[in-house]
């Protein structure tokens, strides 16, 4: 299954996600938008951090995974926050 979602976050930035998943697991995620991530090449690490997550899951669980990845990889997200991305991922899987 596949789903897409977009979310306008506080400050006016846009977060877009594409998610491929089965009923039991997230298979692939693509995160796009007009927010900033430093270093830029870190987006793939952020996307891969939620691949393999068992479903069902919660928005809080996804946000925690994203936060830990940002911290552990010394990346900085500007214009969006992990809960924003997590919300978009959940929306993509629910309303696809």
C-alpha positions in Angstrom: 0.0 0.0 0.0 1.1 3.6 -0.6 0.0 6.9 0.8 0.8 10.6 0.5 0.1 13.5 2.8 1.2 17.1 3.2 1.0 19.4 6.2 1.4 23.1 6.6 3.3 23.6 9.9 3.6 26.6 12.2 5.6 29.2 10.5 4.1 28.4 7.1 6.5 25.6 6.0 5.2 22.6 4.1 6.0 19.0 4.9 5.2 16.3 2.3 5.6 12.6 2.8 5.2 9.5 0.6 4.9 6.2 2.5 4.9 2.6 1.3 3.7 0.1 3.9 2.1 -3.2 4.5 -0.5 -3.8 7.3 2.4 -4.8 9.5 5.4 -2.6 8.7 6.6 0.7 7.1 8.6 -0.3 3.9 9.7 3.0 2.6 9.4 6.7 3.3 10.2 9.9 1.4 10.2 13.2 3.2 10.0 16.4 1.2 9.1 20.0 1.8 10.3 23.6 2.1 11.9 23.1 5.5 15.6 22.8 6.0 17.8 20.0 7.3 21.4 20.4 8.1 23.4 18.6 6.8 21.1 18.3 3.7 22.3 14.7 2.9 20.9 13.7 6.3 17.3 13.4 4.9 18.0 9.8 3.8 19.1 8.8 7.3 15.9 10.5 8.7 13.7 8.6 6.2 15.5 5.2 6.9 15.0 5.7 10.6 11.3 4.9 10.4 11.6 2.2 7.7 10.8 -1.2 9.4 8.7 0.3 12.2 6.0 -2.2 13.1 2.4 -1.2 12.4 0.2 -0.2 14.0 2.3 2.5 15.6 1.6 5.9 17.1 2.5 9.5 16.1 4.4 9.8 19.3 6.5 6.7 18.6 7.4 8.0 15.1 8.3 11.5 16.5 10.5 9.9 19.1 12.4 7.9 16.5 12.8 11.0 14.3 14.0 13.0 17.3 16.6 10.4 18.3 17.9 10.1 14.8 18.3 13.9 14.6 20.2 14.0 17.9 22.3 10.9 17.3 23.3 12.0 13.8 23.9 15.6 14.9 21.4 16.9 12.4 19.3 20.1 12.7 15.8 20.4 11.4 14.7 24.0 10.7 11.1 25.1 9.8 9.5 21.8 10.9 9.6 19.5 13.9 9.7 15.7 14.3 6.0 15.6 15.4 5.0 17.5 12.2 6.7 14.8 10.1 5.3 12.0 12.2 1.8 13.4 11.8 2.2 13.6 8.1 3.4 9.9 8.0 0.4 8.8 10.0 -1.9 10.8 7.8 -0.5 9.2 4.7 -1.1 5.7 6.1 -4.6 6.5 7.3 -5.9 8.6 4.4 -3.3 7.8 1.7 
